[in-house]
Amino acid sequence: MVGTVLIFLGASIVLCGAWVIRVEAWTFTKQLFAKSNLFNQMFGDVVFETPEIKGVSSHSFFQWRVKKGVNGEQYFVALRMRPDAYAGPEGSPTNYMSFDIETALSLKSNLDRCISEYYRLADDAAREIA
């Protein structure tokens, strides 16, 4: 019985050690990503998002988001979408989505909400620094 407990404790220590290594590796990776404007935006956290709006096709959607950069100092307004269809020369697709006027007005409203949220978050961050 005591041997079993020691084996479990030993396994816990090994697992804990591996977890610490993973956390340190992720911290290093985040610092590396923060140096690139593209990766800073791409791997940042979503702090606000509007509901998905469906396009003409049943699988398509369009969504505005506000993301906080990996560096924790910048915010970005982002677009997440799956198009109705796409076509383009030489494999570089140009994406298209079509919306009726009610949906277009809803998209405009969502973008306005994201822009407002961006300014609120950026103002809060500026106050924290000051």
Secondary structure, 3 states (H helix, E strand, C coil): CHHHHHHHHHHHHHHHHHHHHHHHHHHHHHHHHHCCHHHHHHCCEEEEECCCEECCCCCCEEEEEEEECCCCCCEEEEEEEECCEEECHHHCCEEECCCCHHHHHHHHHHHHHHHHHHHHHHHHHHHHHC
